[in-house]
Amino acid sequence: MTSLGPCCCCGTVQLVRNIVMLDRKAPIRGHGWGCVVCHLPSDGAVYVACDSCFNANRSPVFACRGYPETDGRIFVGDLRGEHLHDLGIHEAEHEWSGGLPAIPGGSPWQRL
């Protein structure tokens, strides 16, 4: 299994398997999250959290500079630029398709 590096909330390397999208730009373009529906480039910052921090909804101290395992960390407060979905496109897509189907046995999406 590939490592995601240390938890951005507490620093542990145990059970770090949660990737959370932030509404800020990552410092390394093309190494973050994006959206194929509204054509948002893969420039969004993420943070990774261990199961304990994720379940406790702890706020991150750090974010990933790019790829979690290899690109290092940056203080969350040092992230610059908004990275937001185009909600107009998403609303139109939802009206057309009825939204994305639920994955059988999957957990619901969470907005943190």
C-alpha positions in Angstrom: 0.0 0.0 0.0 1.3 3.5 -0.9 1.9 5.9 2.0 0.1 9.2 2.1 2.8 10.6 4.5 2.1 12.0 7.9 -1.4 13.1 9.1 -1.8 16.9 8.4 -3.6 17.3 11.8 -1.5 15.3 14.3 1.6 14.1 12.4 1.1 10.4 13.0 1.9 8.0 10.1 -0.5 5.3 11.4 -3.8 4.7 9.5 -3.4 7.9 7.4 -5.9 7.0 4.6 -8.3 9.9 4.4 -7.9 12.6 1.7 -9.9 15.8 2.1 -10.3 18.5 -0.5 -9.8 22.1 0.4 -11.2 25.2 -1.3 -7.7 26.6 -1.8 -5.2 26.1 -4.6 -2.3 23.7 -4.1 1.2 25.3 -4.5 2.1 22.8 -7.2 -0.2 23.1 -10.1 -1.7 19.8 -11.5 -0.9 17.9 -8.3 -4.2 18.4 -6.5 -7.9 17.7 -7.0 -10.1 18.8 -9.9 -13.5 18.2 -11.3 -14.4 16.7 -14.7 -18.0 18.0 -14.5 -17.2 21.7 -14.3 -13.7 21.4 -15.9 -11.9 22.6 -12.8 -8.2 21.9 -13.2 -6.4 19.5 -10.8 -5.0 22.5 -8.8 -6.9 22.1 -5.6 -5.1 21.6 -2.3 -5.8 18.6 -0.1 -4.9 17.4 3.3 -4.6 13.9 4.6 -5.8 12.7 7.9 -5.5 9.6 10.1 -8.7 7.8 11.0 -8.7 9.3 14.5 -8.4 12.9 13.3 -10.8 12.4 10.5 -13.5 10.8 12.7 -13.0 13.6 15.3 -13.3 16.2 12.6 -10.0 17.8 13.6 -8.8 20.8 11.6 -5.6 20.4 9.7 -2.4 22.3 10.6 -0.8 21.5 7.3 -2.0 20.8 3.7 -0.2 18.8 1.0 1.9 21.0 -1.3 0.9 18.6 -4.1 1.0 14.8 -4.1 0.7 13.7 -0.5 3.5 11.1 -0.4 6.2 13.0 -2.3 5.6 16.8 -2.4 5.7 17.7 1.3 3.5 19.9 3.4 2.7 23.6 3.8 0.9 25.4 6.6 -2.8 25.7 5.8 -2.7 29.4 6.4 -0.1 29.8 3.7 -2.3 28.5 0.9 -3.4 31.1 -1.6 -6.2 31.4 -4.2 -9.6 29.9 -4.1 -10.4 26.6 -5.9 -14.1 26.3 -6.2 -16.6 24.3 -8.3 -18.7 26.1 -10.9 -22.0 25.4 -9.2 -24.0 26.6 -12.2 -22.6 23.7 -14.3 -23.2 21.3 -11.4 -26.8 22.4 -11.0 -27.4 22.0 -14.8 -25.7 18.5 -14.7 -27.9 17.5 -11.7 -31.1 18.5 -13.6 -30.0 16.6 -16.6 -28.8 13.4 -15.0 -30.6 13.4 -11.7 -27.3 13.4 -9.9 -24.8 10.7 -9.4 -26.1 7.3 -8.3 -25.2 6.1 -4.8 -22.6 3.4 -4.7 -24.2 0.2 -3.2 -22.7 -0.3 0.3 -20.8 2.9 0.1 -20.9 5.7 2.8 -22.6 9.0 1.9 -20.5 12.0 0.9 -19.6 14.3 3.7 -19.1 18.0 3.6 -16.6 18.9 6.3 
